[in-house]
Amino acid sequence: MDKILESAKAIALARRNHAPLAALERPPIDEAEGYQVQRAVHDVLLPHLGPLVGYKIGCTSQVMQDYIGIPHPCGGGVFQKGVHDTGAKLAASNYVRVGVECEIAVRLKRDLAAGEAPFTAEWVGEAVEAYHPAIEIVDDRYVKWEAMGAPMLIADDFFAAGCVLAPAVPRSSVPDLKAVKGRAILNGEEVSHGTGADVLGHPHNALAWLANHLAAEGKSLHAGQLVLTGSLVKTLWLKAGDKVRMELDGLGTVEVKFT
């Protein structure tokens, strides 16, 4: 456990100082240990970032799996102080190398308890109260992320650095999520697009993956929690002065500017 805590403290310190992280002296040896370190990182960061209000799911689309080089989804935490409303202006200096992704976020209306697993997409879909157009904020906090490996990226919440949310759309009002088209617009110009089907075939498949992944660790998802289901587009890396708008057909628009 000393190794787990030692790794977690090193990761948390780098995050709080916005300092690029090199490989740890004793990195997690596999993905299971990576998630152990991640839970310890959460414990260390809670006093600074507020409570954990939900989760993000990474590597849910083929384009992101190809980009990161990991052939399956990965999970990370979302902290209260990292959640912003659409139109937010955020300082680029608060990140090492800030990026954004176009996402469909879900808000749960009931628990998905570990004892109810295994979960299906249909089951978890019934637990959703509403959906948000979302921008996931990611941070390349590494000297060279390509050299870190999946266990280390998982330990550090898989690039998670918060999110920007537009107002919620009730489940009864949303279109077919598979067909929802998302467009990423950078400084007024469309630079990328994708659909809900790019997220493991349907965003509910990603949510089911997360619920089952947590259940395997004896953990549950809870009513009121937020889940970022995965990017419809490849990550956009930004610089100070950039303004991003994500348009999700039938769900709405969400914007952020980095100053």
Helices and strands as residue ranges (DSSP letters): H 2-17, H 31-49, E 52-58, H 62-68, E 74-79, G 80-82, E 83-85, E 88-90, G 92-94, E 98-108, G 114-116, H 121-126, E 128-139, G 145-147, H 150-155, G 157-159, E 160-165, E 169-170, G 171-173, G 177-179, E 181-186, E 189-195, G 196-198, H 203-216, E 226-231, E 236-237, E 243-248, E 252-258
